[in-house]
Amino acid sequence: MSILPEHIRLAFADREGPAIFATVDPAGAPNAAYVGAMSLCGEDAVAIADNYFHKTRANLIAGSRASLLFLTKERKSYQLKGRVEYLTSGPIFEGMKSWNPPRHPGVATALLRVEEIYSGAQRLV
């Protein structure tokens, strides 16, 4: 995907509560974790702070694709799917430190490169 559509950017800005970040391990076992510290990054990605990942971190390092599920204040759900880059240095990692709450460790940034977008069962992109 080259650009997140504007209505998805607006929905992301209107999200409420934590999102659910899902990965799978090399054997195919799923793992889901709540995430709260995240930000749109560029035109096609969402940056997610790794504050307390364990299984999620192992899955990402092993090459897992991922899904991020969030709700808007109007209770509409969106799911973003794609490949993930796990960053422990560089400008995106350093930028995470500006929006990740200082009480959390921020050990890395999971950069979800969005390839598919769903709202409920409807594929939007």
C-alpha positions in Angstrom: 0.0 0.0 0.0 1.3 3.4 -0.8 -0.9 5.7 1.3 -3.4 5.2 4.2 -6.7 6.7 3.0 -7.8 9.9 4.8 -10.9 8.3 6.4 -8.6 5.7 8.0 -6.3 8.4 9.3 -9.3 10.2 10.8 -10.6 7.0 12.3 -7.2 6.3 13.9 -7.1 9.8 15.3 -10.6 9.1 16.7 -9.7 5.8 18.4 -10.7 5.0 21.9 -8.9 2.9 24.4 -6.1 0.5 23.7 -5.8 -1.4 20.4 -5.1 -5.2 20.0 -1.9 -6.1 18.3 -1.8 -9.7 17.0 1.1 -11.8 15.8 1.8 -15.5 15.2 4.8 -17.6 16.2 6.8 -19.8 13.8 4.6 -22.8 14.6 1.4 -20.8 13.8 0.3 -20.1 17.4 -1.4 -16.7 17.7 -0.6 -14.1 20.3 -2.5 -10.9 21.0 -1.5 -8.0 23.2 -3.1 -4.7 24.2 -1.1 -1.7 23.0 -1.7 2.0 23.8 1.4 3.9 22.6 1.2 4.1 18.8 1.3 6.8 16.1 0.8 7.0 12.4 4.2 7.0 10.7 4.5 8.4 7.2 1.9 7.6 4.6 1.6 3.8 5.0 2.5 2.7 8.5 1.7 2.7 12.2 4.5 2.8 14.8 3.8 0.9 18.0 6.0 1.2 21.0 7.4 -2.0 22.4 7.0 -1.3 26.1 6.3 -4.8 27.5 6.3 -7.2 24.6 7.6 -10.7 25.2 5.9 -13.2 23.0 5.0 -10.4 20.5 8.7 -9.4 20.3 9.8 -12.9 19.7 7.2 -13.3 17.0 8.2 -10.1 15.3 11.9 -10.9 15.3 11.0 -14.3 13.8 9.2 -12.5 10.9 5.6 -12.6 11.8 3.1 -10.5 9.9 0.7 -8.6 12.3 -2.7 -7.2 12.7 -3.8 -4.0 14.6 -7.4 -3.8 15.7 -8.8 -0.6 17.1 -12.2 1.0 17.9 -13.3 4.6 17.3 -15.3 6.6 19.8 -18.3 5.8 17.7 -17.6 2.0 18.3 -16.6 1.3 14.7 -13.8 -1.2 14.4 -10.9 -1.2 12.0 -8.2 -3.8 11.4 -4.9 -3.0 9.8 -2.8 -5.9 8.5 0.7 -6.1 7.1 4.4 -6.8 7.5 6.4 -5.4 10.4 9.8 -3.9 10.9 11.2 -4.2 14.4 13.4 -1.1 15.0 15.8 -0.6 17.9 17.6 2.4 16.4 17.2 5.1 13.8 14.9 8.1 13.3 11.6 6.2 13.7 12.8 4.6 17.0 14.0 8.0 18.2 10.8 9.6 17.2 8.8 7.1 19.3 10.4 8.6 22.4 8.4 11.8 21.8 5.0 10.2 22.0 5.6 7.1 24.2 4.8 8.0 27.8 8.1 8.4 29.7 7.0 5.9 32.5 7.2 3.1 29.9 10.6 1.6 28.7 10.2 2.0 24.9 12.7 -0.6 24.1 11.9 -0.7 20.3 9.3 0.3 17.7 7.2 -2.1 15.7 6.5 -0.5 12.4 3.4 -2.0 10.8 3.5 -1.4 7.1 -0.2 -1.5 6.3 -1.1 -3.7 3.3 -4.8 -4.5 4.1 -7.6 -2.6 5.9 -10.9 -4.0 7.1 -13.9 -2.7 8.9 -15.7 -5.7 10.4 -15.8 -8.3 7.6 -15.6 -5.6 4.8 -12.2 -5.2 3.1 -11.6 -1.5 2.5 -8.1 -1.8 1.0 
